């Protein structure tokens, strides 16, 4: 309850601050010096991170309090993934990371799930891969049709996860290192959604080589 209240109360001030910041940044309140612009950019990055934290906290507490219901409907998961890849390209190019998408030619990728929730899953996994992969690396999303379900693999050539951390990686607030820029909630949200969809999620990783979720 506290987490949920906290996240709710944090959301509005963050949005208001972002709004005024964007006014300042676009020189609507007068011209800016180069140093002022630089500082505003740093404030904007920090607020952005705060925004992501609160969104994660809110989402996590929603999933915890059982308000969460899935509304499964058939949807084209390949198209959903392609949209995410297009949206992530700018971020990937900034880091010189290649994103590939692999799907068998004859595959119809219709999943029966809550499309919005699956969007969240794909977004979290894709951005984690980008976050934990160094420049020059590759992130691949691969689809495979199986007997009764679809296997979606998000693979990266990133830093990987040490073996002794693997059993805890989906636990809420768990991070391999404390200097991670995230909240450690992303993967626990992913797991809750996947399991509520009667799916399964697991990870295989070689430290220093990369991970596959
Ligand atoms: P965070 O917000 O910290 O990224 P997550 O729950 O998404 O939280 O991930 C938990 C931890 O798992 C991360 O802090 C990171 O240490 C590790 N992790 C997640 N995805 C990857 C990945 N693709 N490669 C390496 N480590 C990862």
Boltz pocket constraint, residues with backbone or C-beta under 6 A from the ligand:
constraints:
  - pocket:
      binder: B
      contacts: [[A, 124], [A, 125], [A, 128], [A, 129], [A, 132], [A, 156], [A, 158], [A, 159], [A, 160], [A, 161], [A, 169], [A, 171], [A, 174], [A, 175], [A, 176], [A, 177], [A, 180], [A, 181], [A, 182], [A, 183], [A, 184], [A, 185], [A, 186], [A, 187], [A, 188], [A, 211]]
      max_distance: 6.0
